[in-house]
Structures are given as structure tokens and as C-alpha cells.
């Protein structure tokens, strides 16, 4: 490409000028030059110009452009794409990944995109920068694609996020790391791929994480659906802190009591070969952190819809007997499915209000209520997090820790006063000044109805 740029005066200016002059010469003096010689010289000049022009077209742009409609590929992929460089998201049939799980990518590791008409694009991972891969997955998950996805994609995406510095360790991961320190590595061997449990009901596809006596797997159920399978082994003859078993069994017990479309379900739990297993619903979608990262701040209508779903889920949790407190509501644990349903995941820090361990401090600072740092969480601590989430969605900015959120300067005038006041009350420093989850559901429903009435009809 540099050579073509340096030679542009020759092939881009001099050669076309020479061709025109040569044609004029042939027309004026046809008898002074044999026709064959003239044809050979003219063909050579035209071929040189065409070759340089094609080379510049194929080498000039090596960017794959992605937007809400689809892809625009460089001309180098023209034959592989069956002579169409523009593709829509709904044309994407499958995404395949050849990844060896090493720190550095090798030449034979690839990401392949398959389209409905048989076209295929294969990208070599070593030539793709990790921030660009992260942006690709943000766009990929934000668009409503029903394509077939490789089972390694979620783990690969999380690895990319960790390498680009955008990943945050979840409370469950922190708990697993702490739990791993309590066991000798030799006491636990994780399951191999293709291993079947419960007489074939679950087939292990790949390992997601491993530490000490715990492991997490992507599994396929007997009906073909994916699930996340958490495994914990408590070897006999070793001194084990009772809190370790309590932590694992608590998550199963708590989640088994919850039945709501916006809460990740526990599908099964069992013991096999001395190991405890928890089968969790696999939630596919984009978390709210990446949604705002890609699309920017959200409209009041979108925010109302998302907060209402979250408030309904919190209401369901808080109405349990005893009430269940999540304690770690934040954008990264809220997954928005392509259907528009919001799902709460990561219940590793959840507690009921009777637990003797509720004094444990958990939560990410910008979204955690002040009382959590005093070791006194309550159901309205989750309401504080809901208000902080509302601030993040409307402004695209991380809220100030331990401070009531004011969004009055960032949202539409139609709901400016009502919604800003609600978010401000939800993030009050004193829990007694915050509304309950049930009250938030009622107020958000009224706001949504008011918003729909204010939308002009055609």
C-alpha cells in the first residue's frame, strides 16, 4: 500500500494521461505505427492501470464496519461473501470459534461468521485487537440475532473483557477464589468434557472456572438446552469450615424458592459421587453495563420499562418469608435478553433476613447502600441499588457512592420531576426514607402510564 501511494503520480496521473494521448496519436496518425504494436502498448498500459487500481481498492480499507443494521466488509472478502460486502444481522446463521484458551492467540485460532446463503468469513484471532473484539461482542449481543452460537463464546468474551480491563470479578467468583484457598489442589479433579451426569441428563461441554474444591461448567441438558452447572466437593477426612457448605447450600435453597421471569432459576440440584451440583438457568443476552457502553444513556421510556422489571423482581424476593436480599444489584448482573426481558443473575451474596452472616460487607461501591458498609443490609438496600441503576441508565454515568442521585438535568421534561424525585428517594442515605420495592412498582407503573399518555398519537 505504501508503494502504491508513492507511485500514485505514475499510475494515477501519468498513466491515464499517457493512455489518452496515445489514443489521440493513434487516431491522428494511424499510418505511422503498426496496429498490432499500438494494440500491445495500449493493452499493457491499460492492464498496469487496472492492476494498480484494483490493488488500491483491495488494500486501502481493512476495517469491518458494524452498526445496528449489520456488517460492511472490505473488498478482500468479496469472493467469500458471494460478491456482497454488506450483510444484515438477520442473515447471520452461526458464529464458530476455534480457540485454544491460551494467553496469546496462535495463527490457527479463528472466529468464523456463517451466513444464511452459505457465505463464510473467517477472521484470524492474532490479527484482531482485543478492544475491537470486545466492541464486536457488544454489538453482537445488543442486536436481536437468532443465530447458532459456539458454546465457547461466553467464556471467550469474558476472557477478552478481562484482557481489555472492562471485566469486573463477580461476587460469586470472589467467593469461589476465597473458597479455593481452603482446600489442597490435589483433593479435587474437575470433570472432563463429554462427561455425563444423572444418567445422561446433563453432558459437560466445557469448564468455565475451577478453584480448590469447586468448578463451574457449561452443560447441555437432555432436551438440548444449555445450562450452567456449579460443582462443589467436600472431601471426607478434612477439616472444613461449616460456613463453606452453608454458602453453597444457601444459594441453592434461596434460589429454589424464587419463581420469577426476571430471576435466574435453579433448575435442579443433586449429589453424585460425593459431589454437590447446582444447575442454573443459562441466560443469553447483554448486561446493562455493555448496553449503556454501546448505546449511551437510555430514554426515560426504556429506563422506566427496565426499572419496572427490576422492581417487580425485587418485590418478589422481598415478599418471601423471610425476605431475600440480593445485596449486589449492579449493571453487570442484570442481563437484557433479546426479547426485552431483564434477568437478575449472580446470587452468590444473597441472604435472607434471618441469616447470621448478614453482617458480611458486600456490594460494588457506586451501587451499594450506605448501611451495607456498616454490615446492616435490609430489603431497602436493594431499592437503593435500583435507584443507582436508574441514574446510570438515564445519564450513562456511574453514580456517586453513598450519595443521593439527582438526574433532574439529564431526562425529558415530561417525567423530569416525578422520575427524578423517585430516584432521589430510592437513593436516600437513610433506609427509612426509601420506598419499599412494592411502592416502587406502583409508582413506576403510574409513571409508565403517564408517559404513554404524553406520547403524541398520529
HELIX and SHEET records of a PDB file:
HELIX    1   1 UNK A    2  UNK A    6  1                                   5    
HELIX    2   2 UNK A    8  UNK A    8  1                                   1    
HELIX    3   3 UNK A    9  UNK A   14  3                                   6    
HELIX    4   4 UNK A   15  UNK A   28  1                                  14    
HELIX    5   5 UNK A   30  UNK A   32  5                                   3    
HELIX    6   6 UNK A   35  UNK A   60  1                                  26    
HELIX    7   7 UNK A   75  UNK A   77  5                                   3    
HELIX    8   8 UNK A   89  UNK A   91  5                                   3    
HELIX    9   9 UNK A  125  UNK A  127  5                                   3    
HELIX   10  10 UNK A  130  UNK A  142  1                                  13    
HELIX   11  11 UNK A  153  UNK A  164  1                                  12    
HELIX   12  12 UNK A  171  UNK A  180  1                                  10    
HELIX   13  13 UNK A  185  UNK A  187  5                                   3    
HELIX   14  14 UNK A  242  UNK A  256  1                                  15    
HELIX   15  15 UNK A  288  UNK A  295  1                                   8    
HELIX   16  16 UNK A  300  UNK A  318  1                                  19    
HELIX   17  17 UNK A  331  UNK A  333  5                                   3    
HELIX   18  18 UNK A  365  UNK A  367  5                                   3    
HELIX   19  19 UNK A  370  UNK A  374  5                                   5    
HELIX   20  20 UNK A  379  UNK A  395  1                                  17    
HELIX   21  21 UNK A  413  UNK A  415  5                                   3    
HELIX   22  22 UNK A  416  UNK A  426  1                                  11    
HELIX   23  23 UNK A  431  UNK A  433  5                                   3    
HELIX   24  24 UNK A  437  UNK A  454  1                                  18    
SHEET    1   A 3 UNK A  65  UNK A  66  0                                        
SHEET    2   A 3 UNK A  70  UNK A  72 -1                                        
SHEET    3   A 3 UNK A  86  UNK A  88 -1                                        
SHEET    1   B 4 UNK A 120  UNK A 124  0                                        
SHEET    2   B 4 UNK A 110  UNK A 115 -1                                        
SHEET    3   B 4 UNK A  92  UNK A  98 -1                                        
SHEET    4   B 4 UNK A 148  UNK A 149  1                                        
SHEET    1   C 6 UNK A 196  UNK A 197  0                                        
SHEET    2   C 6 UNK A 202  UNK A 211 -1                                        
SHEET    3   C 6 UNK A 214  UNK A 221 -1                                        
SHEET    4   C 6 UNK A 226  UNK A 233 -1                                        
SHEET    5   C 6 UNK A 275  UNK A 281 -1                                        
SHEET    6   C 6 UNK A 266  UNK A 272 -1                                        
SHEET    1   D 3 UNK A 286  UNK A 287  0                                        
SHEET    2   D 3 UNK A 334  UNK A 336 -1                                        
SHEET    3   D 3 UNK A 342  UNK A 344 -1                                        
SHEET    1   E 2 UNK A 324  UNK A 325  0                                        
SHEET    2   E 2 UNK A 351  UNK A 352 -1                                        
END                                                                             
